[in-house]
């Protein structure tokens, strides 16, 4: 549970504020399910430094307050990201995707989750350029963008076939591939600007944030460049105001907030973490709240309303994680809950 940042005292109440699940292996990737009929369901990816890894789907039984594993399946190499299809109405098949050596799309089942397709953009089958991340477009769930260490981003078109009762396999094709950066690309995210379908940004080892428009791929916009060319590892768009995005640099204790209307100058820096920041998650329901997590065993919630005045301190802090927090996700359909991972543990925290 989050406490006021300096009191150390949480509100007294009967409701349970925190649920914990301990997986059989160290965890890295994690994502909340979006479907309205699957509350408190998450997918978890193992982080084992060998070929054989696992993905597990867990769900909270609200009657007995326990997480249980609903499906566990093999995955080659650790997943760099896991994401459920952004289908808040429940009209598409129950799909999730993973990135690693390739992009894979899976159909969730209990207990058997089925591999639907493997999307590989390398014409030369001997060569594999691992994927660092991907994003699934919320406005058009048939679009997925991937980022790779080979300097490119690829936009995939998925065919999922929404006709009820038709058991058809999911397939995909390359819509476009572009050289996005001068070095490895580490993250990609679609923006909600301009209809939410065509704009996306990427970050990478060259230390820049670049913005692209699928309708005009002949040029890109550099939104920010790290002054020392430190690699940028993550980016996240504000869920309510598409002018703002956050990024983190490698080994940095701060999060940089950017305004696309004022390129190249951070509009805020959030720097209360005492060790490197690993994850950022904007509130799904508010334009002025963001949560950050890091190696200092903390998850911090910030209110950025007063930008461009300096944001000195977070408004809430969770400091009871028993390890370096390597993943944070704010539930899109459950905005009262934030999920974190550290070591073998998943925790969901009531905000």
Long-range contacts (C-beta under 8 A, 24 or more apart in sequence): 1-318, 1-349, 1-350, 2-299, 2-301, 2-316, 2-317, 2-318, 2-338, 2-349, 2-350, 2-351, 3-316, 3-317, 3-318, 3-319, 4-315, 4-316, 4-317, 5-300, 5-313, 5-314, 5-315, 5-316, 5-317, 6-313, 15-350, 16-65, 16-350, 17-349, 17-350, 18-347, 18-348, 18-349, 18-350, 19-60, 19-65, 19-67, 19-347, 19-348, 20-67, 20-345, 20-346, 20-347, 21-58, 21-67, 21-345, 21-346, 21-347, 22-344, 22-345, 22-346, 23-56, 23-344, 23-345, 23-346, 24-54, 24-344, 25-53, 25-54, 25-344, 26-343, 26-344, 27-326, 27-327, 27-341, 27-342, 27-343, 27-344, 27-345, 27-346, 28-78, 28-79, 28-326, 28-327, 28-341, 29-78, 29-79, 29-80, 29-81, 29-82, 29-98, 29-327, 30-82, 30-327, 30-329, 30-339, 30-341, 30-346, 31-81, 31-82, 31-83, 31-84, 31-96, 31-329, 32-84, 32-329, 32-331, 32-332, 32-333, 32-334, 32-339, 33-84, 33-96, 34-84, 34-85, 34-86, 34-87, 34-88, 34-332, 34-333, 35-84, 35-87, 35-88, 35-90, 35-94, 35-333, 36-88, 36-89, 36-90, 36-333, 37-90, 38-94, 39-333, 39-334, 40-334, 40-337, 40-348, 41-70, 42-329, 42-339, 42-346, 42-348, 43-82, 43-84, 43-96, 44-82, 44-341, 44-346, 45-75, 45-78, 45-79, 45-82, 45-98, 46-75, 46-78, 46-79, 47-78, 48-78, 49-78, 51-76, 51-77, 52-76, 53-77, 53-78, 53-79, 53-100, 55-79, 55-82, 55-98, 55-106, 55-113, 57-96, 57-108, 57-110, 57-113, 58-346, 60-348, 67-346, 70-110, 70-111, 71-108, 71-109, 71-110, 71-111, 71-112, 71-113, 72-111, 73-106, 73-112, 73-113, 75-100, 75-104, 76-100, 76-101, 77-101, 77-130, 80-130, 80-131, 80-132, 80-133, 81-133, 81-134, 83-134, 83-135, 83-136, 85-136, 85-141, 86-136, 86-137, 86-138, 86-141, 86-332, 87-141, 88-332, 88-333, 91-162, 92-141, 92-160, 92-162, 93-160, 93-161, 93-162, 93-170, 95-160, 95-170, 97-134, 97-136, 97-144, 99-131, 99-132, 99-133, 99-134, 99-146, 100-130, 100-131, 101-128, 101-130, 101-131, 102-128, 102-131, 103-131, 103-134, 103-144, 103-146, 103-156, 103-172, 105-158, 105-170, 105-172, 107-170, 116-169, 116-170, 117-169, 117-170, 117-171, 117-172, 119-144, 119-146, 119-156, 119-172, 121-146, 121-154, 121-174, 121-177, 132-184, 132-185, 132-186, 132-187, 133-186, 133-187, 133-188, 134-188, 135-188, 135-189, 135-190, 135-200, 137-190, 137-196, 137-197, 138-190, 138-192, 138-196, 139-190, 139-192, 139-195, 139-196, 139-197, 140-197, 143-175, 143-190, 143-197, 144-172, 145-188, 145-190, 145-200, 146-188, 147-180, 147-185, 147-186, 147-187, 147-188, 147-202, 147-204, 148-184, 148-185, 149-184, 149-185, 150-184, 151-179, 151-180, 151-181, 151-182, 151-183, 151-184, 151-185, 151-204, 152-177, 152-178, 152-179, 152-180, 152-185, 153-177, 153-178, 153-180, 153-185, 153-188, 153-200, 153-202, 153-212, 155-214, 175-214, 176-214, 176-217, 178-212, 178-217, 180-204, 180-210, 180-212, 180-220, 181-205, 181-206, 181-208, 181-210, 182-206, 183-231, 184-231, 186-231, 186-232, 186-233, 186-234, 187-232, 187-233, 187-234, 187-235, 189-235, 189-236, 189-237, 189-245, 190-237, 191-237, 191-242, 191-245, 192-237, 192-239, 192-242, 193-242, 193-243, 193-260, 199-242, 201-235, 201-237, 201-245, 202-235, 203-232, 203-233, 203-234, 203-235, 203-247, 204-231, 204-232, 205-231, 206-231, 207-231, 207-232, 207-249, 208-232, 209-235, 209-245, 209-247, 209-258, 211-260, 221-260, 221-263, 222-263, 222-264, 223-258, 223-260, 223-263, 223-264, 224-256, 224-258, 224-263, 224-264, 224-266, 225-264, 234-279, 234-280, 236-280, 236-281, 236-282, 236-290, 237-282, 238-282, 238-287, 238-290, 239-282, 239-283, 239-284, 239-285, 239-287, 239-332, 240-282, 240-283, 240-285, 240-286, 240-287, 241-287, 244-287, 244-304, 246-280, 246-282, 246-290, 247-280, 248-277, 248-278, 248-280, 250-276, 251-276, 252-276, 252-277, 253-277, 253-294, 255-280, 255-290, 255-292, 257-290, 257-304, 257-307, 267-307, 267-308, 268-304, 268-307, 268-308, 268-310, 268-311, 269-310, 269-311, 270-300, 270-302, 270-304, 270-311, 270-314, 272-300, 272-313, 272-314, 273-298, 273-300, 274-298, 275-324, 278-324, 278-325, 278-326, 278-327, 278-328, 279-325, 279-326, 279-327, 279-328, 279-329, 279-340, 280-328, 281-328, 281-329, 281-330, 281-338, 282-330, 283-330, 283-335, 284-330, 284-331, 284-332, 284-333, 284-335, 285-335, 286-335, 291-328, 291-330, 291-338, 292-328, 293-325, 293-326, 293-327, 293-328, 293-340, 294-324, 294-325, 295-324, 295-325, 296-324, 297-321, 297-322, 297-323, 297-324, 297-325, 297-342, 298-325, 299-325, 299-328, 299-338, 299-340, 299-349, 301-338, 301-351, 316-351, 318-349, 321-345, 321-347
